[in-house]
């Protein structure tokens, strides 16, 4: 018996004046939620990577009486501050509305 390859079918439904489209895979809402979860995960990951060196040095140095050169303390602090630089880049990469607004802001002709 030969099975036919199933083509994804689009189902069109209207409920209470809202229109939804659904294919055999994830719904659009599920896709948006996955994308949002990925963005939040990346935001938290970048936050931790940027701030963890600063917090580790600030917590460990008083306990072990170590002396870290001031340049390294400054580098760790500025790495933490750089998180504020990365956030708009991450939002721009994952959010179409934010991306469009940022593009319009910088591409306005006077």
GROMACS elastic network, one bead per residue, 0.5 to 0.9 nm:
[ bonds ]
;  ai    aj funct       b0    kb
    3     6     6  0.86094   500
    4     7     6  0.89159   500
    6     9     6  0.85359   500
    7    24     6  0.88773   500
    8    23     6  0.61129   500
    8    24     6  0.56471   500
    8    25     6  0.81254   500
    9    22     6  0.82174   500
    9    23     6  0.58021   500
    9    24     6  0.66015   500
   10    21     6  0.66971   500
   10    22     6  0.58405   500
   10    23     6  0.50306   500
   10    24     6  0.77213   500
   11    20     6  0.83141   500
   11    21     6  0.59040   500
   11    22     6  0.54106   500
   11    23     6  0.65807   500
   11    24     6  0.89829   500
   12    19     6  0.74860   500
   12    20     6  0.64374   500
   12    21     6  0.53392   500
   12    22     6  0.70735   500
   13    18     6  0.83936   500
   13    19     6  0.61529   500
   13    20     6  0.58764   500
   13    21     6  0.69118   500
   13    22     6  0.86033   500
   14    17     6  0.62951   500
   14    18     6  0.57302   500
   14    20     6  0.67431   500
   15    18     6  0.54013   500
   15    19     6  0.67374   500
   15    20     6  0.82884   500
   16    19     6  0.84886   500
   20    27     6  0.87515   500
   20    28     6  0.83229   500
   21    27     6  0.73599   500
   21    28     6  0.74004   500
   22    25     6  0.77973   500
   22    26     6  0.75994   500
   22    27     6  0.53223   500
   22    28     6  0.71767   500
   23    26     6  0.69280   500
   23    27     6  0.65839   500
   23    28     6  0.87583   500
   24    27     6  0.81449   500
   26    29     6  0.79494   500
   26    30     6  0.58547   500
   26    31     6  0.63003   500
   27    30     6  0.51831   500
   27    31     6  0.62847   500
   27    32     6  0.86809   500
   28    31     6  0.50084   500
   28    32     6  0.61662   500
   28    33     6  0.85859   500
   29    32     6  0.50605   500
   29    33     6  0.61423   500
   29    34     6  0.86037   500
   30    34     6  0.61162   500
   30    35     6  0.85390   500
   31    34     6  0.51291   500
   31    35     6  0.61747   500
   31    36     6  0.85786   500
   32    35     6  0.50721   500
   32    36     6  0.60669   500
   32    37     6  0.85136   500
   33    36     6  0.50187   500
   33    37     6  0.60253   500
   33    38     6  0.85095   500
   34    37     6  0.50384   500
   34    38     6  0.61223   500
   34    39     6  0.86112   500
   35    38     6  0.50666   500
   35    39     6  0.62218   500
   35    40     6  0.87045   500
   35    94     6  0.75021   500
   36    39     6  0.50489   500
   36    40     6  0.61987   500
   36    41     6  0.85084   500
   36    94     6  0.78903   500
   36    95     6  0.85876   500
   37    40     6  0.51548   500
   37    41     6  0.60570   500
   37    42     6  0.85890   500
   38    41     6  0.50241   500
   38    42     6  0.61683   500
   38    43     6  0.85830   500
   38    94     6  0.88495   500
   39    42     6  0.51178   500
   39    43     6  0.61111   500
   39    44     6  0.86403   500
   39    90     6  0.73725   500
   39    91     6  0.76375   500
   39    93     6  0.89006   500
   39    94     6  0.64551   500
   39    95     6  0.87419   500
   40    44     6  0.61332   500
   40    45     6  0.84185   500
   41    44     6  0.52327   500
   41    45     6  0.59959   500
   41    46     6  0.85642   500
   42    46     6  0.60099   500
   42    47     6  0.83894   500
   42    90     6  0.78309   500
   43    46     6  0.52983   500
   43    47     6  0.61170   500
   43    48     6  0.86761   500
   43    86     6  0.86044   500
   43    87     6  0.68953   500
   43    90     6  0.71288   500
   43    91     6  0.86676   500
   44    48     6  0.61393   500
   44    49     6  0.85712   500
   45    48     6  0.51944   500
   45    49     6  0.61374   500
   45    50     6  0.85458   500
   46    49     6  0.50566   500
   46    50     6  0.59906   500
   46    51     6  0.85081   500
   46    83     6  0.69815   500
   46    86     6  0.78238   500
   46    87     6  0.84680   500
   47    50     6  0.52334   500
   47    51     6  0.60874   500
   47    52     6  0.82025   500
   47    80     6  0.77483   500
   47    83     6  0.60279   500
   47    84     6  0.88892   500
   47    86     6  0.89219   500
   47    87     6  0.87582   500
   48    51     6  0.53153   500
   48    52     6  0.54746   500
   48    53     6  0.88423   500
   48    80     6  0.88534   500
   49    52     6  0.56702   500
   49    53     6  0.75882   500
   49    79     6  0.88393   500
   49    80     6  0.83572   500
   49    83     6  0.88406   500
   50    53     6  0.71130   500
   50    54     6  0.80944   500
   50    76     6  0.80394   500
   50    77     6  0.88587   500
   50    78     6  0.87787   500
   50    79     6  0.54196   500
   50    81     6  0.77691   500
   50    82     6  0.71495   500
   50    83     6  0.59624   500
   51    54     6  0.54770   500
   51    55     6  0.63539   500
   51    56     6  0.86859   500
   51    76     6  0.75480   500
   51    77     6  0.77280   500
   51    79     6  0.69085   500
   51    81     6  0.80790   500
   51    83     6  0.78796   500
   52    55     6  0.52025   500
   52    56     6  0.59403   500
   52    57     6  0.85092   500
   52    76     6  0.85658   500
   52    80     6  0.80098   500
   53    56     6  0.52566   500
   53    57     6  0.61888   500
   53    58     6  0.85454   500
   53    76     6  0.58146   500
   53    77     6  0.83109   500
   53    79     6  0.83241   500
   53    80     6  0.82026   500
   54    57     6  0.53820   500
   54    58     6  0.61169   500
   54    59     6  0.86259   500
   54    73     6  0.71881   500
   54    74     6  0.89529   500
   54    75     6  0.86056   500
   54    77     6  0.57543   500
   54    78     6  0.89228   500
   54    79     6  0.80414   500
   54    80     6  0.69616   500
   55    58     6  0.50407   500
   55    59     6  0.60408   500
   55    60     6  0.84136   500
   55    76     6  0.86778   500
   55    77     6  0.89968   500
   56    59     6  0.52267   500
   56    60     6  0.58602   500
   56    61     6  0.82164   500
   57    60     6  0.52152   500
   57    61     6  0.56243   500
   57    62     6  0.86737   500
   57    68     6  0.82002   500
   57    73     6  0.77504   500
   57    76     6  0.84348   500
   58    61     6  0.58460   500
   58    62     6  0.72641   500
   58    73     6  0.86448   500
   59    62     6  0.64570   500
   59    63     6  0.70906   500
   60    63     6  0.52223   500
   60    64     6  0.61836   500
   60    65     6  0.82193   500
   60    66     6  0.80376   500
   61    64     6  0.55048   500
   61    65     6  0.56030   500
   61    66     6  0.51560   500
   61    67     6  0.68775   500
   61    68     6  0.76087   500
   62    65     6  0.53011   500
   62    66     6  0.71799   500
   63    66     6  0.79810   500
   64    67     6  0.89267   500
   67    70     6  0.88437   500
   68    71     6  0.83063   500
   68    72     6  0.67255   500
   68    73     6  0.69923   500
   69    72     6  0.55952   500
   69    73     6  0.67343   500
   69    74     6  0.89265   500
   70    73     6  0.50119   500
   70    74     6  0.61373   500
   70    75     6  0.85742   500
   71    74     6  0.50496   500
   71    75     6  0.61345   500
   71    76     6  0.86700   500
   72    76     6  0.60956   500
   72    77     6  0.84430   500
   73    76     6  0.52194   500
   73    77     6  0.61374   500
   73    78     6  0.86445   500
   74    77     6  0.50513   500
   74    78     6  0.61073   500
   74    79     6  0.84457   500
   75    78     6  0.51898   500
   75    79     6  0.60000   500
   75    80     6  0.86256   500
   76    79     6  0.50157   500
   76    80     6  0.63661   500
   76    81     6  0.87578   500
   77    80     6  0.51648   500
   77    81     6  0.63808   500
   77    82     6  0.87326   500
   78    82     6  0.60051   500
   78    83     6  0.88326   500
   79    82     6  0.50199   500
   79    83     6  0.70089   500
   80    83     6  0.55899   500
   80    84     6  0.80751   500
   81    84     6  0.58958   500
   81    85     6  0.76422   500
   82    85     6  0.50638   500
   82    86     6  0.65577   500
   82    87     6  0.89829   500
   83    86     6  0.50768   500
   83    87     6  0.63315   500
   84    87     6  0.55107   500
   84    88     6  0.75654   500
   85    88     6  0.64943   500
   85    89     6  0.72946   500
   86    89     6  0.52235   500
   86    90     6  0.62681   500
   86    91     6  0.87542   500
   87    90     6  0.51716   500
   87    91     6  0.62073   500
   87    92     6  0.85503   500
   88    91     6  0.50341   500
   88    92     6  0.59735   500
   88    93     6  0.85408   500
   88    98     6  0.87817   500
   89    92     6  0.50805   500
   89    93     6  0.62154   500
   89    94     6  0.88240   500
   90    93     6  0.51208   500
   90    94     6  0.63605   500
   90    95     6  0.84081   500
   91    94     6  0.53289   500
   91    95     6  0.55631   500
   91    96     6  0.86615   500
   91    98     6  0.66698   500
   91    99     6  0.74842   500
   92    95     6  0.56149   500
   92    96     6  0.71172   500
   92    97     6  0.84196   500
   92    98     6  0.57460   500
   92   100     6  0.83709   500
   92   102     6  0.76601   500
   93    96     6  0.78263   500
   93    98     6  0.87897   500
   93    99     6  0.70937   500
   94    98     6  0.84279   500
   94    99     6  0.80214   500
   95    98     6  0.53643   500
   95    99     6  0.60473   500
   95   100     6  0.86403   500
   96   100     6  0.60109   500
   96   101     6  0.84914   500
   97   100     6  0.51762   500
   97   101     6  0.61367   500
   97   102     6  0.85513   500
   98   101     6  0.51176   500
   98   102     6  0.60570   500
   98   103     6  0.84749   500
   99   102     6  0.52113   500
   99   103     6  0.60753   500
   99   104     6  0.85824   500
  100   103     6  0.50455   500
  100   104     6  0.60674   500
  100   105     6  0.84988   500
  101   104     6  0.51196   500
  101   105     6  0.61053   500
  101   106     6  0.87898   500
  102   105     6  0.50316   500
  102   106     6  0.64011   500
  102   107     6  0.85406   500
  103   106     6  0.53814   500
  103   107     6  0.58929   500
  103   108     6  0.84756   500
  104   107     6  0.51418   500
  104   108     6  0.59188   500
  105   108     6  0.60111   500
  106   109     6  0.86790   500
